[in-house]
Amino acid sequence: MKVIFDYIFMKKHINIFFFVAAMMLLASCGKRTLIDETHSFANDTWKRFEPEVFNFDVKNVDVPYVVTLTLSYDTTLVTDAALPLVVEFFADSNARHTLFPSIMLTDRSGHRRGSTVERYCTVVDTIDNCRFFNEVGTFTYRIKQRTSKYEIGGIATLGMKVSEL
């Protein structure tokens, strides 16, 4: 009897797993990612007046997009709670928009956010959770750090992802 119960219980869990996996797959169908790109910094140093530039094509203006940034930094060199940025983006028509987000490196209690591997921590922050692009074409995002430091040592990579909401 126990063998039959174990078989039915295990089969039920396997069916639930496949059902959940199928629903997740259906939920992600049709959602496009416009860009998912990561840039590395020479000598793990981000210079203040050297922006990182990301280009991508927008073909659908009827859906909202989510813009996220991923920052990987050396925890022994970067001790700030946040990294303030200037994010400018331009369309082919020269329309432009500017955001002033900050990537939060620690939470309110001062604990490091993100995942840490060895001495590097990677933080993912959403900087725009409902961006509608008003025209079809190529968009350029230019991201600069806006600290008072000329160089920030310990910044390894900056990534950007824009995908349909």
C-alpha positions as CSV (number, residue, x, y, z in Angstrom):
1,M,0.0,0.0,0.0
2,K,2.8,2.4,0.9
3,V,4.4,1.8,-2.5
4,I,1.2,2.7,-4.3
5,F,0.8,5.8,-2.2
6,D,4.4,6.9,-2.8
7,Y,4.0,6.3,-6.6
8,I,0.8,8.4,-6.7
9,F,2.3,11.2,-4.5
10,M,5.5,11.3,-6.7
11,K,3.5,11.3,-9.9
12,K,1.3,14.2,-8.6
13,H,4.4,16.3,-7.9
14,I,5.9,15.6,-11.3
15,N,2.6,16.6,-13.0
16,I,2.5,19.8,-10.9
17,F,6.1,20.6,-11.8
18,F,5.4,20.2,-15.5
19,F,2.2,22.3,-15.3
20,V,4.1,25.1,-13.6
21,A,7.0,24.9,-16.1
22,A,4.5,25.1,-19.0
23,M,2.7,28.1,-17.5
24,M,6.1,29.9,-17.0
25,L,7.0,29.2,-20.6
26,L,3.7,30.5,-21.9
27,A,3.9,33.6,-19.7
28,S,7.3,34.4,-21.3
29,C,6.2,33.7,-24.9
30,G,6.2,36.8,-27.0
31,K,8.2,39.0,-24.6
32,R,11.1,40.4,-26.5
33,T,14.4,41.6,-25.1
34,L,15.7,44.5,-27.1
35,I,19.2,44.5,-25.5
36,D,21.0,42.4,-22.9
37,E,24.6,43.6,-23.0
38,T,27.4,43.9,-20.5
39,H,30.5,46.2,-20.8
40,S,33.7,45.7,-18.9
41,F,35.9,48.5,-17.6
42,A,39.6,48.6,-18.2
43,N,41.5,48.0,-14.9
44,D,38.1,47.8,-13.1
45,T,37.9,51.6,-13.2
46,W,35.0,53.8,-14.4
47,K,36.1,57.3,-15.3
48,R,33.7,60.1,-14.7
49,F,33.6,61.6,-18.1
50,E,33.6,58.4,-20.1
51,P,30.1,57.2,-20.6
52,E,29.0,53.7,-21.4
53,V,26.9,53.6,-24.6
54,F,24.2,51.0,-25.4
55,N,22.4,51.0,-28.8
56,F,19.3,49.0,-29.7
57,D,16.4,49.0,-32.1
58,V,12.7,49.5,-31.1
59,K,10.2,48.0,-33.5
60,N,7.0,48.0,-31.3
61,V,5.9,51.2,-29.6
62,D,2.6,49.8,-28.3
63,V,4.1,47.9,-25.3
64,P,5.8,49.0,-22.1
65,Y,9.4,48.0,-21.5
66,V,11.5,47.5,-18.4
67,V,15.0,48.9,-18.2
68,T,17.4,47.3,-15.8
69,L,21.1,47.9,-15.0
70,T,23.5,45.3,-13.7
71,L,26.6,46.4,-11.9
72,S,29.5,44.2,-10.8
73,Y,32.0,45.7,-8.3
74,D,34.9,44.8,-6.1
75,T,33.6,44.9,-2.5
76,T,37.1,45.6,-1.2
77,L,37.3,48.8,-3.2
78,V,33.7,50.2,-3.4
79,T,32.3,51.0,0.0
80,D,29.6,53.5,-1.0
81,A,25.9,52.8,-0.3
82,A,24.8,53.9,-3.8
83,L,26.2,54.8,-7.2
84,P,24.5,57.8,-8.7
85,L,24.1,57.9,-12.5
86,V,23.1,60.1,-15.3
87,V,21.2,58.1,-18.0
88,E,20.5,60.0,-21.2
89,F,18.7,58.3,-24.1
90,F,18.3,59.5,-27.7
91,A,16.1,58.5,-30.6
92,D,16.9,58.7,-34.3
93,S,14.8,61.9,-34.4
94,N,17.1,63.5,-31.8
95,A,14.3,63.3,-29.1
96,R,16.1,62.9,-25.8
97,H,15.3,62.1,-22.2
98,T,17.4,62.1,-19.0
99,L,17.1,60.0,-15.9
100,F,19.0,60.4,-12.6
101,P,18.9,57.0,-11.0
102,S,21.1,55.5,-8.3
103,I,22.1,51.9,-8.2
104,M,21.6,51.0,-4.5
105,L,24.6,48.9,-3.4
106,T,23.4,48.3,0.2
107,D,19.9,48.0,1.7
108,R,18.6,50.3,4.5
109,S,20.4,48.4,7.2
110,G,23.7,48.7,5.4
111,H,23.9,45.1,4.2
112,R,25.3,44.5,0.7
113,R,22.6,43.9,-2.0
114,G,23.0,41.4,-4.8
115,S,25.0,38.2,-5.1
116,T,28.6,38.0,-4.1
117,V,31.2,35.6,-5.6
118,E,34.6,35.9,-4.0
119,R,35.2,39.6,-3.7
120,Y,32.8,40.8,-6.4
121,C,29.2,41.7,-5.9
122,T,26.6,41.9,-8.6
123,V,23.6,44.2,-8.2
124,V,20.6,44.4,-10.5
125,D,18.4,47.5,-10.3
126,T,15.4,48.5,-12.4
127,I,15.7,52.2,-13.4
128,D,12.6,52.4,-15.5
129,N,9.8,49.9,-15.0
130,C,7.3,51.2,-17.6
131,R,9.1,52.9,-20.5
132,F,7.1,53.5,-23.6
133,F,9.2,54.4,-26.6
134,N,7.4,56.9,-28.8
135,E,8.9,56.0,-32.1
136,V,10.3,53.1,-34.0
137,G,14.0,53.2,-34.6
138,T,17.4,53.0,-33.0
139,F,17.8,54.3,-29.4
140,T,21.1,55.1,-27.7
141,Y,21.5,55.0,-24.0
142,R,24.5,56.9,-22.6
143,I,25.2,56.1,-18.9
144,K,27.7,58.2,-16.8
145,Q,28.5,58.0,-13.2
146,R,27.8,61.3,-11.4
147,T,29.9,61.1,-8.3
148,S,32.5,63.7,-7.3
149,K,35.3,61.2,-8.0
150,Y,37.1,61.4,-11.3
151,E,37.6,57.6,-11.2
152,I,35.8,54.9,-9.3
153,G,38.1,51.9,-8.8
154,G,36.6,48.5,-8.4
155,I,33.7,48.8,-10.9
156,A,34.2,45.7,-13.1
157,T,31.1,45.6,-15.4
158,L,27.9,47.5,-16.3
159,G,25.1,45.7,-18.0
160,M,21.9,46.9,-19.5
161,K,18.7,45.0,-20.3
162,V,15.6,46.3,-22.0
163,S,12.7,43.9,-22.3
164,E,9.0,43.9,-22.8
165,L,7.0,44.2,-19.6
